[in-house]
Amino acid sequence: MTTTASGTVSFSRMQDGTTEDYKLLRRYEEEAERELPERLLAAVDALEDSLGGLKVTRREHSLQSATRALQDGRSEEYAVAALLHDIGDVLAPHTHGEMVGAVLKPFISEEICWIVQHHGIFQMYHYAHLAGGDRNARDRYAGHRYFDACAEFCEKYDENCFDPEFESLPLEHFAPMVRRVMSEPRYLDR
């Protein structure tokens, strides 16, 4: 079995593939990996037309989060995570933090990844009691080494980022940071 001239593999079942087939697939995977930062920027941009009801769009919320993180002197990894933390809202409304954390895991520190993965439950502290929920649901993580960091993220870079008067940096300002952070998986070994 050989790879077809059209640039597709020769198999219908993975176990029937050849070395050439898997070399071809690896070239496609490498291209997709290089394009990841652009897809992530497009996902932030797409938040412009996502969930309604707020005074700002989810896109603007993300820009406010990242802008505030930069203004506070946070690292590029942190600012990128702040920018991307809600891109999973539409596809995984109940587990968007875990979804985005999985995307970010190879590229950002363990602490920042944990913050993104758990920010949804920590964010509830600021509103759940007003919506019939448990604002202290985050307490199940009491004593975790990143508990305070996640609580701080939600207080400084999430719950307060719905302000129509806030002047956010444009998405283009963050694009080079996203490209730098998301182009090299530095944390694959964890």
C-alpha positions in Angstrom: 0.0 0.0 0.0 1.3 3.4 -0.9 0.2 7.0 -0.4 -2.1 8.2 -3.1 -1.0 11.0 -5.4 -3.8 13.3 -4.1 -2.0 13.7 -0.8 -4.2 11.3 1.2 -3.3 8.1 3.0 -3.8 4.7 1.4 -5.7 3.1 4.3 -9.2 2.9 5.6 -8.1 1.4 8.9 -5.2 2.9 10.8 -3.6 -0.5 11.4 -3.3 -0.9 7.6 -1.3 2.3 7.2 2.3 2.5 6.0 5.3 4.4 7.2 4.8 6.8 4.2 1.1 7.3 5.2 2.2 8.4 8.7 4.9 10.6 7.4 2.3 12.3 5.3 0.0 12.7 8.2 2.8 14.1 10.3 3.4 16.9 7.7 -0.3 17.8 7.9 -0.2 17.8 11.7 2.9 20.0 11.8 1.1 22.5 9.5 -2.0 22.5 11.8 0.2 23.0 14.8 1.8 26.0 13.2 -1.6 27.5 12.5 -2.9 27.0 16.1 -2.2 30.6 17.2 -4.2 32.0 14.3 -7.1 29.6 15.1 -7.0 30.8 18.7 -7.1 34.4 17.7 -10.0 33.7 15.4 -11.8 32.0 18.4 -11.4 35.1 20.5 -12.6 37.2 17.6 -15.7 34.9 17.2 -16.7 35.7 20.8 -18.0 39.0 19.3 -21.1 37.1 18.2 -21.4 34.6 21.1 -23.6 34.7 24.2 -25.7 37.8 24.7 -27.1 39.7 27.6 -24.0 41.4 28.9 -23.0 45.0 28.6 -20.0 43.9 26.6 -19.4 41.0 24.2 -17.4 38.0 25.3 -14.7 39.2 23.0 -14.5 42.5 24.8 -14.6 40.6 28.1 -11.6 38.6 27.0 -9.7 41.7 25.9 -10.4 43.4 29.2 -9.1 40.4 31.1 -5.9 40.3 29.1 -5.4 44.1 29.2 -5.8 44.2 33.0 -3.4 41.3 33.3 -0.8 43.2 31.2 -1.4 46.4 33.1 -0.6 44.6 36.3 2.7 43.3 34.9 1.6 39.7 34.5 3.7 37.5 32.2 2.9 36.9 28.6 1.7 33.4 29.4 -0.7 34.8 31.9 -2.0 37.5 29.6 -2.5 35.0 26.8 -4.3 32.7 29.2 -6.5 35.6 30.3 -7.3 36.4 26.7 -8.2 32.8 25.8 -9.8 31.7 29.1 -13.4 31.8 27.8 -13.0 30.7 24.1 -14.7 27.4 25.1 -18.0 29.0 26.3 -19.9 28.2 23.2 -18.7 24.6 22.7 -18.4 23.5 26.4 -20.7 25.8 28.4 -20.4 23.7 31.5 -16.8 22.8 31.2 -15.2 25.5 29.2 -12.3 26.0 31.6 -11.3 22.4 31.3 -11.6 22.6 27.6 -9.4 25.7 27.3 -7.0 24.3 29.9 -6.5 21.2 27.7 -5.6 23.4 24.8 -3.2 25.6 26.8 -1.6 22.8 28.8 1.4 22.2 26.6 2.1 25.9 26.3 1.7 27.5 29.8 2.8 26.8 33.3 1.0 24.3 35.5 -0.2 27.1 37.8 -1.7 29.2 35.0 -3.3 26.1 33.4 -4.9 25.2 36.7 -6.3 28.7 37.0 -7.9 28.5 33.6 -9.2 24.9 34.2 -10.9 25.9 37.5 -11.9 29.5 36.9 -15.5 28.6 36.2 -16.2 27.2 39.7 -14.1 30.0 41.3 -15.9 32.6 39.4 -19.2 31.4 41.0 -18.1 33.0 44.2 -18.9 36.4 42.7 -22.5 35.6 41.6 -23.8 32.1 42.4 -25.6 33.2 45.6 -27.6 35.7 43.4 -28.6 33.0 40.9 -29.6 30.3 43.3 -26.2 28.5 43.4 -23.5 27.8 45.9 -21.0 30.7 45.9 -18.6 28.6 48.0 -18.4 25.7 45.6 -14.8 26.6 45.1 -14.1 25.5 48.7 -13.8 21.9 47.5 -10.3 23.1 46.5 -9.4 24.7 49.8 -5.8 24.0 50.6 -4.8 23.5 47.0 -1.5 25.3 46.2 -3.2 27.3 43.4 -6.4 28.1 45.2 -5.4 31.7 46.0 -4.0 32.3 42.5 -7.3 31.2 40.9 -9.4 33.3 43.3 -7.1 36.3 42.5 -7.5 35.7 38.7 -11.3 35.7 39.1 -11.3 38.8 41.2 -8.8 40.9 39.2 -9.2 39.6 35.6 -12.6 38.0 35.2 -15.5 39.1 37.3 -14.7 42.8 36.8 -14.2 42.6 33.0 -17.7 43.5 31.8 -17.2 47.2 31.9 -18.3 49.1 28.8 -16.3 52.1 29.8 -13.0 50.2 30.1 -10.4 50.9 27.3 -9.1 47.5 26.3 -6.1 47.0 24.1 -7.1 45.7 20.6 -6.8 42.0 19.8 -4.0 42.9 17.4 -1.9 43.9 20.4 -2.1 40.4 21.8 -1.6 38.6 18.5 2.3 38.5 18.7 2.0 37.2 22.3 -0.4 34.5 21.3 1.9 33.5 18.5 5.0 33.4 20.8 3.3 31.5 23.6 1.3 29.1 21.5 4.0 28.2 19.0 6.3 26.2 21.3 4.9 23.5 23.5 7.3 23.9 26.5 5.3 21.8 28.9 4.7 18.6 27.1 6.3 16.5 29.8 3.7 17.0 32.5 
